[in-house]
Amino acid sequence: MFSPSQADVRKFFCSVYAKARAGSALEAIETIASQWMDEHPEYAQDFADVDAALASMGEVQEGRTNPFLHLSMHLSISEQCSIDQPRGIRQAIELLTHKRDSLHQAHHEAMDCLGKMLWESQQAGRPPEGDAYIACVQRQATRD
């Protein structure tokens, strides 16, 4: 299993940002990342300067989402849906997308579920529970 470091993640997103802005060819995963970057223009400055991105590792800005974590979660959910792992996530995201009439909004709500599942897993010292994650996304899709 590939486990990139925080620096690797930041370098990846900064590289994708630079390649996309230069009109360079992108690999498949870079294309998906670039599309999510386009959905988040408020993070452009964070991706434009790799040195600043690396220098700010470990800093927490009160009231501000970490753009690298946020985009990583978009990529994770996109990848989960593409291979339907955990099994049923694709259908749950599709249902939530239809309910919200927005893939972007569906991802943001699924991120809450994904984050909760990972936090609970870490706190309990057990593997992540995919069924709980999917059930959470399904609940989001069926609530008003």
Stockholm file with secondary structure:
# STOCKHOLM 1.0

chainA/1-144         MFSPSQADVRKFFCSVYAKARAGSALEAIETIASQWMDEHPEYAQDFADVDAALASMGEVQEGRTNPFLHLSMHLSISEQCSIDQPRGIRQAIELLTHKRDSLHQAHHEAMDCLGKMLWESQQAGRPPEGDAYIACVQRQATRD
#=GR chainA/1-144 SS CCCCCHHHHHHHHHHHHHHHHHTCCCCHHHHHHHHHHHTCGGGHHHHHCHHHHHHTTTCCCTTCCCHHHHHHHHHHHHHHHHHTCSTTHHHHHHHHHHHHTCHHHHHHHHHHHHHHHHHHHHHHTSCCCHHHHHHHHHHHHHCC
#=GC SS_cons         CCCCCHHHHHHHHHHHHHHHHHTCCCCHHHHHHHHHHHTCGGGHHHHHCHHHHHHTTTCCCTTCCCHHHHHHHHHHHHHHHHHTCSTTHHHHHHHHHHHHTCHHHHHHHHHHHHHHHHHHHHHHTSCCCHHHHHHHHHHHHHCC
//
